[in-house]
Amino acid sequence: MTTSIPDNFYEQIKPRLHRRIGREVRLAHRVLDLGCGSCDLVRYLAASYGQEVTGVDISDGSFPARRHTADGSHYHCLKRDAAHLSFAEDGSADAVVSMWAMHEMAKPEAILLEAHRILRPGGEIFVVDFPRDSLAQRLWNEDYYRPGEIKVLLRDVGFEQVQGRVFEQGQVMWARGCRPPRPIGEA
């Protein structure tokens, strides 16, 4: 028996996804959100964990005017192409997240290579998106990835310990990977 999923399902689960991502990156000091949209996740992480969070999106049309949380923690929302993160130094981020955006990105390999470059050795990337054949496909008719496809993309650019699966009744894809730590003795 298939459970009916309401059209506003994704809006309903967004707070739960933010909390889950927050638990995963809670120990990261510097976090980058690729395809941040209106910076909702950026604001959540800055307010909940006091992290240094930067959101990047190709469009700044929905960025918030105020760039600090109620307790005064600041965050950044930048209009940039995620394939060219020249503002970020090599190894400068502890975690990279992308929520509901990877399917929109024209050059996913270039974006993942940039994420790999800016992550410190041992840093992790988290890709949360709509999977193919999900409610999102019916609602917005866009081209979505399967978990296996994201896993291949992550491995191809050098991530290790790659995982990918669907959850939330098969409506959300969760993938992660780790930038390999430096070999012992390497500076």
Secondary structure, 3 states (H helix, E strand, C coil): CCCCCCCCHHHHHHHHHHHHHHHHHCCCCEEEEECCCCCHHHHHHHHHHCCEEEEEECCCCCCCCCCECCCCCECEEEECCCCCCCCCCCCCEEEEEEECCHHHCCCHHHHHHHHHHHEEEEEEEEEEECECCCHHHHHHCCCCECHHHHHHHHHHCCCEEEEEEEECCCCEEEEEEECCCCCCCCC
